[in-house]
């Protein structure tokens, strides 16, 4: 797993894991959520440090084919603005997970869902910052 993939895959896998842990294991659920967001924040910090602002191109760019028959693929990469957004988003997600204890510690019967539904938007935030735009296929213009 590469650096960019790990930044958004770790919170997503943690959300899936938290969703299947029974609700009476509150400490384990909280530890999984904290470990996942801290790992994403640490990897985002590493990405920010490794980013070279002297290069005028996308860095750490990757492309994955999801559905070849449909032409659907995932392209991720980092430019100057995204490097800071990824760093900020990952650390905000970790801080919010730390603060979620106050919300989740109330008399909530769906404790695991609080953290699972928090980790999914955190993953989406990081993934959106990593996505590279792709050009839509253009039709050739007809000449009159």
C-alpha positions, -999 to 999 in steps of 0.1 A, spaced: 0 0 0 14 33 -10 15 65 11 -15 82 -6 -36 50 -6 -28 44 31 -39 80 41 -75 74 30 -77 36 33 -67 33 70 -97 54 82 -120 36 58 -109 2 70 -112 13 106 -148 25 100 -157 -10 87 -139 -26 116 -156 -3 142 -190 -11 126 -187 -48 133 -172 -45 169 -200 -51 195 -211 -18 212 -201 -30 247 -164 -29 237 -164 9 239 -127 12 248 -117 -10 218 -139 10 195 -124 43 207 -88 29 204 -94 17 169 -108 51 158 -80 70 175 -53 47 161 -67 50 126 -69 88 126 -35 92 142 -20 69 116 -36 89 88 -23 121 104 12 108 108 12 96 72 -1 130 61 27 147 80 52 125 62 36 133 29 39 170 37 76 167 47 84 147 15 66 171 -8 90 191 -29 76 226 -37 103 232 -63 87 207 -87 59 222 -107 40 190 -112 17 166 -94 37 145 -70 30 110 -56 6 105 -85 -11 71 -89 -38 57 -110 -60 26 -102 -84 10 -125 -117 2 -108 -139 -9 -136 -120 -13 -169 -151 -22 -189 -167 11 -179 -135 32 -180 -137 41 -143 -104 48 -127 -91 65 -96 -64 90 -99 -48 105 -68 -19 129 -64 -6 159 -45 1 195 -55 11 225 -34 -24 234 -20 -35 198 -15 -4 189 6 -15 215 32 -52 205 30 -44 168 35 -22 176 65 -48 199 80 -77 175 73 -59 145 88 -50 163 120 -85 179 124 -99 143 120 -77 131 148 -86 161 170 -123 155 163 -119 118 172 -104 128 205 -132 152 211 -158 127 201 -154 110 235 -176 136 251 -204 129 225 -201 92 226 -198 89 264 -234 100 269 -260 73 273 -259 62 236 -269 27 228 -252 28 193 -217 37 205 -199 20 176 -220 39 151 -209 72 164 -173 64 155 -181 45 123 -202 74 109 -174 98 119 -146 79 102 -165 77 69 -167 115 63 -131 118 75 -121 93 48 -141 112 22 -124 145 33 -90 130 27 -99 113 -5 -114 144 -20 -82 163 -13 -62 136 -30 -83 131 -62 -69 144 -94 -93 159 -120 -98 138 -151 -108 152 -185 -141 140 -198 -138 123 -231 -146 149 -257 -164 142 -289 -145 153 -320 -161 184 -335 -178 180 -367 -165 202 -395 -192 219 -416 
